[in-house]
Amino acid sequence: LTDDQLVYAAQPLADGSLAVAVHQPSGTLVVRSLLDGSRKLMANLGTDAVHVATSPTGTAVAWVHSGEAFVQPLPAGSPVRLGTGMRPRFAPDGRSLLVDRANQTVLLDLAGRTMATFSSQAAFAPCGGCES
């Protein structure tokens, strides 16, 4: 899969590449795309990043740091604080994400605005062809 020592997560991307979250020996966590043996840095999330998710389109990455969720547009956007939360996960089209908070799940756009709140855990249903 990769020459990295500790791969934390791996997700397929719409372009056929694989996004991998990798803990570096320095303690930082980076996200790379892998395709046909080549490795490309997508994001450097610093230290203590957990629950990393990459949008299926490869245009954003989300993570949690010290109980706060963040999303960052790629390739060179600035992180957006989403507030308290855990386990961010992207919609199949990559345009929104779900974040768990206490006993609810919040649907957010990529700017961090609340679109809906669910009183229990929620998830996205997979769909075919909705990424386009």
All heavy atoms as an XYZ file, in Angstrom:
950
protein
N       0.818     -1.199      0.000
C       0.000      0.000      0.000
C       0.857      1.256      0.000
O       0.716      2.112     -0.836
C      -0.941     -0.029      1.199
C      -1.821      1.182      1.402
C      -2.816      1.307      0.260
C      -2.554      1.099      2.733
N       1.774      1.377      0.964
C       2.595      2.563      1.080
C       3.864      2.228      1.854
O       3.908      1.246      2.592
C       1.825      3.704      1.781
O       2.690      4.810      1.974
C       1.266      3.280      3.122
N       4.882      3.046      1.704
C       6.128      2.857      2.443
C       6.057      3.482      3.830
O       6.993      3.356      4.608
C       7.300      3.486      1.668
C       7.581      2.747      0.373
O       7.310      1.532      0.319
O       8.064      3.383     -0.573
N       4.978      4.161      4.157
C       4.841      4.809      5.453
C       4.684      3.773      6.557
O       4.090      2.713      6.358
C       3.644      5.757      5.452
C       3.854      6.916      4.497
O       4.819      7.677      4.707
O       3.079      7.045      3.542
N       5.204      4.104      7.758
C       5.183      3.148      8.860
C       3.810      3.007      9.500
O       3.428      1.923      9.903
C       6.201      3.562      9.921
C       7.627      3.434      9.453
C       8.618      3.843     10.528
O       8.252      4.362     11.563
N       9.891      3.614     10.254
N       3.059      4.093      9.632
C       1.778      4.022     10.317
C       0.691      4.729      9.518
O       0.553      5.945      9.552
C       1.874      4.635     11.717
C       0.609      4.574     12.561
C       0.102      3.135     12.715
C       0.849      5.187     13.928
N      -0.067      3.955      8.764
C      -1.198      4.489      8.009
C      -2.406      4.423      8.931
O      -2.783      3.366      9.412
C      -1.449      3.695      6.711
C      -2.711      4.177      6.022
C      -0.246      3.817      5.789
N      -2.999      5.576      9.177
C      -4.105      5.715     10.122
C      -5.454      5.429      9.454
O      -6.354      4.896     10.069
C      -4.040      7.141     10.679
C      -5.170      7.566     11.549
C      -5.278      7.097     12.848
C      -6.125      8.457     11.087
C      -6.318      7.504     13.665
C      -7.163      8.862     11.896
C      -7.254      8.386     13.184
O      -8.281      8.786     13.974
N      -5.621      5.821      8.197
C      -6.879      5.620      7.483
C      -6.608      5.635      5.992
O      -5.622      6.229      5.545
C      -7.880      6.721      7.838
N      -7.486      5.003      5.224
C      -7.379      5.009      3.763
C      -8.783      5.084      3.176
O      -9.694      4.416      3.654
C      -6.675      3.751      3.268
N      -8.941      5.948      2.170
C     -10.246      6.124      1.530
C     -10.064      6.226      0.021
O      -9.197      6.964     -0.446
C     -10.899      7.413      2.010
C     -11.286      7.416      3.461
C     -11.836      8.767      3.843
O     -11.170      9.519      4.527
N     -13.035      9.076      3.403
N     -10.889      5.516     -0.748
C     -10.823      5.669     -2.202
C     -11.394      7.023     -2.612
O     -12.337      7.531     -2.002
C     -11.691      4.527     -2.723
C     -12.609      4.197     -1.599
C     -11.888      4.536     -0.330
N     -10.817      7.621     -3.639
C     -11.287      8.896     -4.183
C     -11.890      8.682     -5.561
O     -11.578      7.700     -6.245
C     -10.140      9.903     -4.254
C      -9.476     10.246     -2.918
C      -8.331     11.233     -3.136
C     -10.475     10.793     -1.922
N     -12.733      9.605     -5.984
C     -13.458      9.487     -7.251
C     -12.531      9.385     -8.461
O     -12.900      8.794     -9.469
C     -14.415     10.665     -7.420
N     -11.318      9.954     -8.368
C     -10.396      9.922     -9.504
C      -9.606      8.617     -9.613
O      -8.745      8.468    -10.465
C      -9.449     11.120     -9.467
C      -8.454     11.072     -8.317
O      -8.476     10.110     -7.508
O      -7.639     12.009     -8.210
N      -9.908      7.657     -8.725
C      -9.217      6.371     -8.756
C      -8.021      6.296     -7.824
O      -7.444      5.227     -7.638
N      -7.647      7.412     -7.211
C      -6.535      7.396     -6.265
C      -7.037      6.982     -4.884
O      -8.242      6.782     -4.665
C      -5.850      8.765     -6.209
O      -6.731      9.743     -5.698
N      -6.117      6.871     -3.951
C      -6.421      6.491     -2.590
C      -5.876      7.572     -1.676
O      -4.705      7.947     -1.779
C      -5.763      5.146     -2.277
C      -6.076      4.491     -0.960
C      -7.548      4.090     -0.896
C      -5.200      3.260     -0.775
N      -6.712      8.112     -0.788
C      -6.250      9.088      0.206
C      -5.860      8.323      1.459
O      -6.651      7.516      1.966
C      -7.343     10.100      0.519
N      -4.661      8.555      1.947
C      -4.203      7.896      3.162
C      -3.799      8.952      4.186
O      -3.164      9.945      3.858
C      -3.032      6.917      2.900
C      -3.483      5.734      2.069
C      -1.859      7.600      2.257
N      -4.214      8.725      5.429
C      -3.802      9.565      6.552
C      -2.655      8.832      7.228
O      -2.797      7.666      7.610
C      -4.956      9.777      7.510
N      -1.517      9.513      7.358
C      -0.290      8.867      7.801
C       0.319      9.629      8.970
O       0.526     10.847      8.888
C       0.738      8.837      6.637
C       2.043      8.220      7.085
C       0.170      8.121      5.438
N       0.604      8.908     10.061
C       1.354      9.502     11.165
C       2.831      9.489     10.798
O       3.382      8.454     10.438
C       1.153      8.703     12.455
C      -0.135      9.001     13.132
N      -0.337     10.139     13.862
C      -1.295      8.311     13.175
C      -1.565     10.142     14.350
N      -2.173      9.049     13.935
N       3.457     10.639     10.862
C       4.872     10.783     10.565
C       5.699     10.543     11.832
O       5.207     10.754     12.948
C       5.154     12.198     10.046
C       4.405     12.561      8.782
C       4.895     11.731      7.616
O       6.001     11.907      7.128
N       4.056     10.802      7.191
N       6.976     10.148     11.702
C       7.828      9.972     12.882
C       7.922     11.252     13.728
O       8.107     11.189     14.934
C       9.191      9.604     12.281
C       8.854      8.974     10.974
C       7.648      9.724     10.473
N       7.727     12.409     13.113
C       7.794     13.678     13.841
C       6.555     13.909     14.711
O       6.523     14.846     15.510
C       7.920     14.832     12.848
O       6.750     14.905     12.047
N       5.513     13.085     14.544
C       4.289     13.244     15.313
C       3.179     13.941     14.548
O       2.049     14.002     15.009
N       3.480     14.477     13.384
C       2.439     15.136     12.595
C       1.648     14.097     11.802
O       2.108     12.985     11.571
C       3.035     16.162     11.611
O       3.906     15.484     10.709
C       3.795     17.254     12.340
N       0.466     14.488     11.404
C      -0.367     13.630     10.577
C      -0.549     14.313      9.230
O      -0.920     15.483      9.176
C      -1.731     13.387     11.231
C      -2.522     12.279     10.551
C      -3.171     11.382     11.593
C      -3.562     12.846      9.644
N      -0.243     13.608      8.160
C      -0.417     14.145      6.815
C      -1.403     13.271      6.053
O      -1.588     12.103      6.368
C       0.917     14.236      6.033
C       1.891     15.182      6.730
C       1.539     12.879      5.820
N      -2.031     13.874      5.046
C      -2.912     13.136      4.140
C      -2.257     13.186      2.772
O      -1.883     14.261      2.288
C      -4.321     13.755      4.101
C      -5.212     12.978      3.136
C      -4.939     13.792      5.492
N      -2.114     12.010      2.158
C      -1.513     11.904      0.829
C      -2.463     11.172     -0.101
O      -3.242     10.334      0.328
C      -0.220     11.099      0.884
C       0.900     11.758      1.582
C       2.197     11.000      1.261
N       3.282     11.545      2.027
C       3.838     10.956      3.079
N       3.420      9.779      3.455
N       4.817     11.530      3.721
N      -2.346     11.494     -1.387
C      -3.054     10.684     -2.380
C      -2.029      9.756     -3.022
O      -0.888     10.150     -3.273
C      -3.741     11.559     -3.425
O      -2.801     12.255     -4.194
N      -2.458      8.538     -3.262
C      -1.607      7.532     -3.893
C      -2.273      7.098     -5.185
O      -3.460      6.775     -5.201
C      -1.448      6.310     -2.991
C      -0.940      6.535     -1.575
C      -0.943      5.218     -0.815
C       0.450      7.135     -1.599
N      -1.480      7.114     -6.263
C      -1.994      6.653     -7.551
C      -0.833      6.148     -8.381
O       0.147      6.882     -8.590
C      -2.723      7.784     -8.292
C      -3.360      7.411     -9.634
C      -4.454      6.361     -9.439
C      -3.931      8.645    -10.303
N      -0.933      4.924     -8.811
C       0.081      4.316     -9.682
C       1.498      4.491     -9.150
O       2.424      4.823     -9.877
C      -0.015      4.897    -11.098
C      -1.342      4.602    -11.763
O      -1.927      3.544    -11.456
O      -1.792      5.437    -12.567
N       1.664      4.318     -7.846
C       2.989      4.395     -7.242
C       3.451      5.793     -6.886
O       4.476      5.952     -6.239
N       2.733      6.824     -7.302
C       3.141      8.191     -6.945
C       2.390      8.639     -5.696
O       1.259      8.228     -5.444
C       2.887      9.150     -8.102
O       1.509      9.292     -8.320
N       3.062      9.489     -4.900
C       2.496     10.014     -3.664
C       2.469     11.531     -3.744
O       3.467     12.156     -4.075
C       3.356      9.601     -2.468
C       3.477      8.141     -2.321
C       4.487      7.660     -1.305
N       5.182      8.660     -0.524
C       5.666      8.446      0.677
N       5.515      7.276      1.247
N       6.310      9.383      1.323
N       1.313     12.114     -3.421
C       1.157     13.568     -3.475
C       0.588     14.045     -2.144
O      -0.434     13.530     -1.679
C       0.217     13.945     -4.614
C      -0.076     15.419     -4.717
C      -1.076     15.666     -5.834
C      -1.685     17.041     -5.693
N      -2.825     17.227     -6.584
N       1.241     15.028     -1.521
C       0.759     15.585     -0.264
C      -0.523     16.365     -0.508
O      -0.577     17.257     -1.358
C       1.819     16.505      0.363
C       1.419     17.133      1.701
C       1.299     16.061      2.781
C       2.435     18.187      2.101
N      -1.577     16.032      0.237
C      -2.848     16.749      0.143
C      -2.980     17.762      1.275
O      -3.454     18.871      1.070
C      -4.015     15.763      0.182
C      -4.071     14.815     -0.992
S      -5.373     13.567     -0.826
C      -6.825     14.572     -1.144
N      -2.571     17.372      2.505
C      -2.712     18.252      3.665
C      -1.786     17.806      4.786
O      -1.528     16.611      4.944
C      -4.146     18.245      4.163
N      -1.302     18.771      5.550
C      -0.543     18.514      6.767
C      -1.424     18.988      7.909
O      -1.678     20.184      8.047
C       0.783     19.261      6.756
C       1.621     18.945      7.982
O       1.110     18.559      9.031
N       2.922     19.123      7.847
N      -1.906     18.060      8.736
C      -2.862     18.386      9.785
C      -2.204     18.645     11.133
O      -2.899     18.860     12.121
C      -3.897     17.270      9.910
C      -4.639     16.919      8.615
C      -5.645     15.816      8.865
C      -5.293     18.143      8.013
N      -0.896     18.623     11.195
C      -0.206     18.888     12.450
C      -0.261     17.699     13.385
O      -0.474     16.564     12.969
N      -0.092     17.978     14.676
C      -0.092     16.897     15.666
C      -1.478     16.730     16.273
O      -2.296     17.646     16.264
C       0.913     17.200     16.796
O       0.566     18.449     17.394
C       2.338     17.275     16.262
N      -1.733     15.556     16.778
C      -2.950     15.221     17.516
C      -4.232     15.227     16.694
O      -5.322     15.306     17.257
C      -3.117     16.127     18.738
C      -1.940     16.005     19.701
O      -1.429     14.878     19.859
O      -1.525     17.027     20.269
N      -4.157     15.163     15.382
C      -5.357     15.057     14.555
C      -5.846     13.608     14.596
O      -5.054     12.674     14.501
C      -5.067     15.470     13.120
N      -7.169     13.436     14.734
C      -7.778     12.101     14.735
C      -9.057     12.144     13.910
O      -9.518     13.218     13.521
C      -8.087     11.602     16.167
C      -6.804     11.405     16.966
C      -9.030     12.544     16.893
N      -9.649     11.002     13.672
C     -10.912     10.884     12.935
C     -10.836     11.602     11.581
O     -11.741     12.341     11.206
C     -12.097     11.416     13.744
C     -12.307     10.708     15.038
N     -12.840      9.442     15.105
C     -12.055     11.081     16.312
C     -12.901      9.066     16.374
N     -12.429     10.039     17.121
N      -9.786     11.367     10.847
C      -9.568     12.035      9.562
C     -10.476     11.438      8.494
O     -10.608     10.222      8.382
C      -8.092     11.904      9.134
C      -7.859     12.517      7.772
C      -7.186     12.532     10.182
N     -11.109     12.321      7.714
C     -11.942     11.904      6.588
C     -11.607     12.804      5.400
O     -11.450     14.008      5.558
C     -13.420     12.030      6.937
N     -11.510     12.205      4.235
C     -11.275     12.960      3.008
C     -12.530     12.882      2.162
O     -13.148     11.817      2.058
C     -10.078     12.366      2.231
O      -8.944     12.320      3.103
C      -9.735     13.205      1.025
N     -12.931     14.003      1.565
C     -14.124     13.982      0.726
C     -13.889     13.050     -0.459
O     -12.760     12.924     -0.935
C     -14.481     15.389      0.241
O     -13.531     15.853     -0.681
N     -14.933     12.389     -0.936
C     -14.771     11.468     -2.069
C     -14.175     12.138     -3.307
O     -13.524     11.494     -4.119
C     -16.190     10.986     -2.349
C     -16.921     11.170     -1.067
C     -16.307     12.388     -0.434
N     -14.373     13.439     -3.441
C     -13.841     14.179     -4.580
C     -12.402     14.641     -4.362
O     -11.779     15.153     -5.283
C     -14.719     15.411     -4.852
O     -14.763     16.204     -3.649
C     -16.125     15.012     -5.247
N     -11.891     14.490     -3.127
C     -10.535     14.919     -2.816
C     -10.396     16.430     -2.682
O      -9.293     16.951     -2.684
N     -11.505     17.135     -2.537
C     -11.473     18.599     -2.475
C     -11.538     19.147     -1.060
O     -11.530     20.364     -0.869
C     -12.632     19.198     -3.295
O     -13.864     18.665     -2.791
C     -12.478     18.853     -4.775
N     -11.603     18.271     -0.047
C     -11.630     18.727      1.335
C     -11.208     17.581      2.246
O     -11.323     16.405      1.897
C     -13.022     19.217      1.724
N     -10.707     17.956      3.411
C     -10.362     16.985      4.443
C     -10.946     17.492      5.758
O     -10.999     18.700      5.990
C      -8.830     16.770      4.526
C      -8.106     18.040      4.935
C      -8.481     15.634      5.465
N     -11.439     16.567      6.586
C     -11.991     16.920      7.892
C     -11.279     16.087      8.949
O     -10.808     14.979      8.678
C     -13.490     16.657      7.918
N     -11.208     16.624     10.164
C     -10.554     15.919     11.254
C     -11.011     16.510     12.573
O     -11.715     17.515     12.621
C      -9.041     15.977     11.122
C      -8.438     17.324     11.385
C      -7.899     17.771     12.568
C      -8.316     18.415     10.470
N      -7.460     19.065     12.422
C      -7.701     19.482     11.142
C      -8.676     18.584      9.130
C      -7.441     20.698     10.524
C      -8.415     19.800      8.520
C      -7.793     20.832      9.218
N     -10.563     15.858     13.655
C     -10.855     16.318     15.008
C      -9.527     16.550     15.713
O      -8.583     15.766     15.569
C     -11.706     15.275     15.768
C     -11.875     15.662     17.226
C     -13.057     15.103     15.080
N      -9.471     17.638     16.461
C      -8.309     17.961     17.286
C      -8.823     18.444     18.635
O      -9.581     19.418     18.690
C      -7.460     19.051     16.611
C      -6.253     19.431     17.418
N      -6.298     20.416     18.362
C      -4.995     18.946     17.415
C      -5.097     20.545     18.909
N      -4.296     19.653     18.354
N      -8.486     17.733     19.700
C      -8.898     18.093     21.060
C     -10.401     18.300     21.184
O     -10.872     19.251     21.812
C      -8.159     19.348     21.527
O      -6.770     19.135     21.527
N     -11.197     17.426     20.558
C     -12.645     17.483     20.659
C     -13.317     18.510     19.766
O     -14.532     18.654     19.794
N     -12.542     19.216     18.954
C     -13.080     20.197     18.012
C     -12.922     19.651     16.597
O     -11.859     19.145     16.234
C     -12.320     21.526     18.114
C     -12.451     22.203     19.461
C     -13.814     22.828     19.666
O     -14.348     23.426     18.715
O     -14.354     22.703     20.773
N     -13.975     19.768     15.789
C     -13.930     19.300     14.402
C     -13.548     20.451     13.477
O     -13.907     21.609     13.725
C     -15.290     18.734     13.998
N     -12.818     20.116     12.418
C     -12.363     21.081     11.424
C     -12.567     20.512     10.030
O     -12.554     19.302      9.846
C     -10.861     21.385     11.604
C     -10.521     22.040     12.898
C     -10.289     21.289     14.037
C     -10.441     23.423     12.999
C      -9.979     21.887     15.247
C     -10.136     24.037     14.202
C      -9.903     23.263     15.327
N     -12.714     21.387      9.055
C     -12.721     21.001      7.650
C     -11.821     21.979      6.910
O     -11.756     23.162      7.260
C     -14.153     20.972      7.049
C     -14.778     22.344      7.017
C     -14.146     20.338      5.663
N     -11.091     21.479      5.927
C     -10.188     22.327      5.159
C     -10.364     22.052      3.676
O     -10.208     20.916      3.230
C      -8.738     22.056      5.551
C      -7.745     22.895      4.779
C      -6.323     22.665      5.267
O      -6.100     22.224      6.376
N      -5.371     22.964      4.415
N     -10.711     23.095      2.894
C     -10.763     22.920      1.441
C      -9.359     22.615      0.913
O      -8.370     23.131      1.432
C     -11.258     24.266      0.920
C     -11.831     24.970      2.107
C     -11.096     24.438      3.298
N      -9.287     21.778     -0.095
C      -7.999     21.438     -0.708
C      -7.968     21.963     -2.132
O      -9.011     22.070     -2.762
C      -7.803     19.917     -0.693
C      -7.762     19.281      0.689
C      -7.676     17.767      0.565
C      -6.594     19.812      1.512
N      -6.825     22.366     -2.654
C      -5.514     22.053     -2.139
C      -4.943     23.057     -1.133
O      -4.056     22.697     -0.373
C      -4.637     22.024     -3.389
C      -5.260     23.003     -4.307
C      -6.735     22.924     -4.025
N      -5.366     24.277     -1.083
C      -4.647     25.248     -0.255
C      -5.558     26.112      0.606
O      -5.209     27.227      0.936
C      -3.786     26.146     -1.146
N      -6.719     25.602      0.985
C      -7.624     26.399      1.809
C      -7.196     26.437      3.261
O      -6.322     25.690      3.695
N      -7.830     27.295      4.019
C      -7.568     27.410      5.452
C      -8.570     26.562      6.227
O      -9.734     26.455      5.823
C      -7.702     28.863      5.902
O      -6.739     29.658      5.267
N      -8.150     25.975      7.354
C      -9.075     25.180      8.149
C     -10.241     26.020      8.669
O     -10.075     27.176      9.039
C      -8.218     24.695      9.323
C      -6.811     24.808      8.848
C      -6.790     25.968      7.896
N     -11.429     25.415      8.679
C     -12.642     26.033      9.201
C     -13.036     25.238     10.441
O     -13.209     24.010     10.367
C     -13.782     25.993      8.163
C     -15.087     26.504      8.764
C     -13.402     26.765      6.917
N     -13.172     25.917     11.574
C     -13.589     25.263     12.813
C     -15.088     24.984     12.733
O     -15.881     25.877     12.470
C     -13.286     26.156     14.003
C     -13.635     25.536     15.327
C     -13.359     26.513     16.481
N     -13.915     26.032     17.707
C     -15.176     26.186     18.094
N     -16.031     26.827     17.314
N     -15.598     25.712     19.240
N     -15.465     23.728     12.970
C     -16.862     23.321     12.916
C     -17.497     23.260     14.300
O     -18.687     23.033     14.419
C     -16.987     21.952     12.244
C     -16.448     21.861     10.820
C     -16.496     20.421     10.335
C     -17.219     22.785      9.898
N     -16.697     23.428     15.336
C     -17.188     23.347     16.705
C     -16.944     21.981     17.297
O     -16.289     21.121     16.706
N     -17.472     21.789     18.478
C     -17.329     20.516     19.168
C     -17.889     19.406     18.292
O     -18.941     19.564     17.677
C     -18.084     20.554     20.504
O     -17.568     21.625     21.281
C     -17.924     19.257     21.266
N     -17.176     18.292     18.245
C     -17.688     17.194     17.449
C     -16.697     16.067     17.298
O     -15.511     16.216     17.599
N     -17.199     14.942     16.827
C     -16.398     13.751     16.595
C     -16.835     13.107     15.290
O     -17.943     13.339     14.805
C     -16.589     12.744     17.736
C     -16.144     13.246     19.106
S     -14.399     13.676     19.208
C     -13.641     12.084     19.085
N     -15.979     12.304     14.746
C     -16.272     11.434     13.602
C     -16.856     12.156     12.393
O     -17.930     11.821     11.899
C     -17.232     10.324     14.055
C     -16.809      8.945     13.673
C     -17.677      7.875     14.272
N     -19.094      8.037     14.136
C     -19.815      7.550     13.120
N     -19.242      6.900     12.163
N     -21.117      7.729     13.086
N     -16.175     13.175     11.865
C     -16.696     13.829     10.657
C     -16.704     12.854      9.486
O     -15.809     12.019      9.359
C     -15.722     14.980     10.420
C     -14.471     14.586     11.115
C     -14.874     13.706     12.258
N     -17.735     12.955      8.650
C     -17.822     12.113      7.457
C     -18.567     12.874      6.374
O     -19.542     13.559      6.637
C     -18.474     10.769      7.750
C     -19.807     10.851      8.436
C     -19.886      9.796      9.551
N     -21.162      9.812     10.228
C     -21.392     10.497     11.353
N     -20.461     11.246     11.887
N     -22.576     10.436     11.935
N     -18.045     12.741      5.166
C     -18.529     13.511      4.025
C     -19.692     12.829      3.327
O     -19.773     11.600      3.275
C     -17.402     13.713      3.006
C     -16.396     14.734      3.434
C     -15.268     14.362      4.132
C     -16.584     16.080      3.143
C     -14.335     15.303      4.527
C     -15.664     17.031      3.535
C     -14.534     16.641      4.230
N     -20.545     13.662      2.729
C     -21.593     13.176      1.838
C     -20.926     12.583      0.600
O     -19.798     12.952      0.255
C     -22.511     14.331      1.435
N     -21.590     11.679     -0.095
C     -20.997     11.089     -1.297
C     -20.574     12.117     -2.350
O     -19.633     11.877     -3.093
C     -22.098     10.174     -1.827
C     -22.869      9.786     -0.611
C     -22.859     11.026      0.248
N     -21.251     13.279     -2.404
C     -20.864     14.305     -3.372
C     -19.796     15.254     -2.819
O     -19.332     16.148     -3.529
C     -22.075     15.090     -3.866
C     -22.738     15.935     -2.791
O     -22.238     15.985     -1.633
O     -23.774     16.553     -3.096
N     -19.409     15.113     -1.550
C     -18.352     15.921     -0.953
C     -18.751     17.339     -0.598
O     -17.912     18.132     -0.187
N     -20.033     17.688     -0.700
C     -20.455     19.078     -0.491
C     -20.941     19.379      0.925
O     -21.212     20.539      1.253
C     -21.563     19.431     -1.471
C     -21.093     19.418     -2.896
C     -22.208     19.829     -3.822
N     -21.911     19.376     -5.171
C     -22.789     19.309     -6.126
N     -24.036     19.665     -5.913
N     -22.444     18.887     -7.322
N     -21.074     18.357      1.757
C     -21.503     18.549      3.141
C     -20.909     17.425      3.978
O     -20.336     16.479      3.439
C     -23.026     18.566      3.238
O     -23.563     17.358      2.757
N     -21.044     17.543      5.294
C     -20.540     16.492      6.151
C     -21.369     16.390      7.414
O     -22.052     17.340      7.815
C     -19.064     16.670      6.468
C     -18.611     17.850      7.303
C     -17.245     17.535      7.884
C     -18.486     19.091      6.469
N     -21.317     15.229      8.019
C     -21.970     14.967      9.288
C     -20.924     14.956     10.379
O     -19.814     14.459     10.184
C     -22.677     13.606      9.267
C     -23.868     13.461      8.334
C     -24.278     11.995      8.229
C     -25.039     14.309      8.828
N     -21.285     15.500     11.556
C     -20.412     15.492     12.722
C     -21.266     15.082     13.913
O     -22.367     15.607     14.102
C     -19.789     16.889     12.962
C     -18.991     16.913     14.252
C     -18.903     17.293     11.787
N     -20.758     14.143     14.714
C     -21.475     13.719     15.911
C     -21.195     14.689     17.042
O     -20.050     15.085     17.269
C     -21.036     12.310     16.335
C     -21.448     11.254     15.343
O     -22.399     11.487     14.570
O     -20.818     10.178     15.338
N     -22.260     15.071     17.752
C     -22.154     15.933     18.930
C     -23.068     15.376     20.005
O     -24.285     15.279     19.800
C     -22.600     17.354     18.612
C     -21.673     18.068     17.687
C     -22.106     19.508     17.529
N     -21.199     20.180     16.608
C     -21.520     21.231     15.887
N     -22.735     21.744     15.968
N     -20.640     21.790     15.086
N     -22.511     15.037     21.156
C     -23.277     14.497     22.286
C     -24.260     13.446     21.782
O     -23.855     12.441     21.235
C     -23.961     15.620     23.052
N     -25.555     13.681     21.914
C     -26.571     12.701     21.502
C     -27.241     13.086     20.203
O     -28.420     12.785     19.990
C     -27.621     12.559     22.610
C     -27.026     11.969     23.861
O     -26.180     11.095     23.788
N     -27.448     12.461     25.010
N     -26.531     13.774     19.339
C     -27.117     14.184     18.067
C     -26.058     14.180     16.972
O     -24.872     14.069     17.238
C     -27.746     15.573     18.179
C     -26.753     16.662     18.503
C     -27.424     18.016     18.678
O     -28.627     18.110     18.783
N     -26.633     19.064     18.729
N     -26.511     14.308     15.737
C     -25.626     14.448     14.587
C     -26.018     15.724     13.863
O     -27.208     16.004     13.689
C     -25.760     13.237     13.644
O     -25.412     12.049     14.373
C     -24.839     13.366     12.444
N     -25.015     16.485     13.448
C     -25.256     17.760     12.774
C     -24.778     17.650     11.333
O     -23.677     17.153     11.075
C     -24.528     18.907     13.498
C     -24.780     20.238     12.823
C     -24.946     18.963     14.959
N     -25.624     18.106     10.395
C     -25.262     18.189      8.983
C     -24.775     19.611      8.725
O     -25.484     20.575      9.017
C     -26.467     17.882      8.104
C     -26.263     18.036      6.592
C     -25.255     17.010      6.073
C     -27.594     17.902      5.868
N     -23.548     19.727      8.206
C     -22.914     21.025      7.983
C     -22.499     21.183      6.536
O     -22.136     20.199      5.870
C     -21.663     21.155      8.861
C     -21.860     20.976     10.366
C     -20.544     20.653     11.040
C     -22.468     22.225     10.950
N     -22.514     22.426      6.045
C     -21.899     22.671      4.741
C     -20.408     22.873      4.968
O     -19.929     22.876      6.108
C     -22.558     23.844      4.010
C     -22.358     25.194      4.669
O     -21.480     25.346      5.557
O     -23.072     26.134      4.281
N     -19.644     23.037      3.907
C     -18.193     23.129      4.038
C     -17.717     24.448      4.636
O     -16.549     24.579      4.981
C     -17.521     22.873      2.687
C     -17.763     21.479      2.112
C     -16.947     21.274      0.848
C     -17.492     20.382      3.124
N     -18.629     25.404      4.803
C     -18.298     26.651      5.488
C     -18.588     26.544      6.982
O     -18.350     27.485      7.730
C     -19.081     27.812      4.880
N     -19.125     25.397      7.412
C     -19.411     25.183      8.822
C     -20.805     25.582      9.251
O     -21.124     25.552     10.438
N     -21.661     25.950      8.312
C     -23.036     26.338      8.647
C     -23.909     25.101      8.841
O     -23.859     24.164      8.047
C     -23.623     27.217      7.547
C     -22.917     28.570      7.425
C     -23.547     29.396      6.321
N     -23.331     28.796      5.015
C     -22.516     29.279      4.081
N     -21.848     30.391      4.295
N     -22.381     28.667      2.925
N     -24.733     25.123      9.877
C     -25.628     24.013     10.171
C     -26.755     23.971      9.145
O     -27.439     24.970      8.929
C     -26.213     24.139     11.584
O     -25.128     24.119     12.527
C     -27.179     23.007     11.887
N     -26.927     22.822      8.522
C     -27.996     22.605      7.556
C     -29.160     21.840      8.184
O     -30.309     22.040      7.810
C     -27.453     21.847      6.345
C     -26.340     22.601      5.617
S     -25.475     21.586      4.397
C     -26.755     21.299      3.190
N     -28.851     20.940      9.125
C     -29.873     20.149      9.809
C     -29.258     19.536     11.060
O     -28.040     19.370     11.153
C     -30.401     19.039      8.900
N     -30.118     19.213     12.012
C     -29.705     18.532     13.237
C     -30.604     17.325     13.432
O     -31.826     17.428     13.296
C     -29.817     19.481     14.453
O     -28.998     20.629     14.211
C     -29.341     18.805     15.722
N     -29.989     16.191     13.739
C     -30.714     14.946     13.942
C     -30.565     14.526     15.401
O     -29.484     14.622     15.964
C     -30.179     13.853     13.014
C     -30.186     14.271     11.570
C     -29.043     14.789     10.976
C     -31.338     14.164     10.814
C     -29.041     15.194      9.647
C     -31.352     14.568      9.482
C     -30.203     15.086      8.902
N     -31.637     14.042     16.004
C     -31.632     13.731     17.430
C     -30.946     12.405     17.761
O     -30.865     12.035     18.924
C     -33.067     13.724     17.968
O     -33.834     12.758     17.288
N     -30.458     11.719     16.760
C     -29.711     10.484     16.981
C     -28.607     10.410     15.930
O     -28.476     11.292     15.092
C     -30.641      9.278     16.868
O     -31.209      9.203     15.585
N     -27.818      9.341     15.984
C     -26.753      9.198     14.994
C     -27.336      9.088     13.604
O     -28.356      8.434     13.397
C     -25.898      7.980     15.295
C     -24.863      8.233     16.350
C     -23.775      7.179     16.307
O     -23.964      6.081     15.798
N     -22.616      7.515     16.833
N     -26.681      9.737     12.646
C     -27.113      9.704     11.248
C     -25.921      9.349     10.373
O     -24.769      9.518     10.775
C     -27.685     11.061     10.847
N     -26.212      8.879      9.183
C     -25.168      8.526      8.223
C     -25.687      8.812      6.828
O     -26.888      8.978      6.618
C     -24.800      7.054      8.347
N     -24.769      8.900      5.876
C     -25.141      9.069      4.477
C     -25.334      7.700      3.843
O     -24.556      6.787      4.089
C     -24.045      9.813      3.712
C     -23.909     11.247      4.107
C     -22.808     11.671      4.824
C     -24.866     12.174      3.757
C     -22.659     12.998      5.195
C     -24.736     13.502      4.122
C     -23.634     13.924      4.835
N     -26.355      7.572      3.029
C     -26.566      6.357      2.260
C     -25.670      6.423      1.030
O     -25.540      7.467      0.421
C     -28.026      6.222      1.848
N     -25.025      5.316      0.684
C     -24.219      5.328     -0.538
C     -25.095      5.518     -1.765
O     -26.270      5.138     -1.756
C     -23.546      3.955     -0.543
C     -24.347      3.109      0.383
C     -25.052      4.026      1.339
N     -24.544      6.132     -2.784
C     -25.308      6.300     -4.019
C     -24.366      6.109     -5.199
O     -23.179      6.363     -5.097
C     -25.968      7.677     -4.072
S     -24.836      9.052     -4.059
N     -24.900      5.686     -6.290
C     -24.104      5.491     -7.494
C     -24.228      6.683     -8.412
O     -25.314      7.081     -8.768
N     -23.099      7.298     -8.760
C     -23.101      8.405     -9.709
C     -23.423      9.757     -9.120
O     -23.479     10.748     -9.857
N     -23.611      9.873     -7.803
C     -23.982     11.177     -7.244
C     -22.763     12.080     -7.031
O     -22.916     13.229     -6.671
C     -24.754     11.028     -5.951
S     -23.820     10.262     -4.629
N     -21.555     11.572     -7.247
C     -20.352     12.374     -7.065
C     -20.189     13.417     -8.158
O     -19.451     14.362     -8.019
C     -19.100     11.481     -7.048
C     -19.050     10.543     -5.858
C     -19.783      9.232     -6.115
O     -20.251      8.995     -7.253
O     -19.909      8.434     -5.177
N     -20.876     13.260     -9.272
C     -20.690     14.181    -10.398
C     -21.673     15.340    -10.358
O     -22.616     15.353     -9.643
C     -20.823     13.435    -11.717
O     -22.032     12.743    -11.780
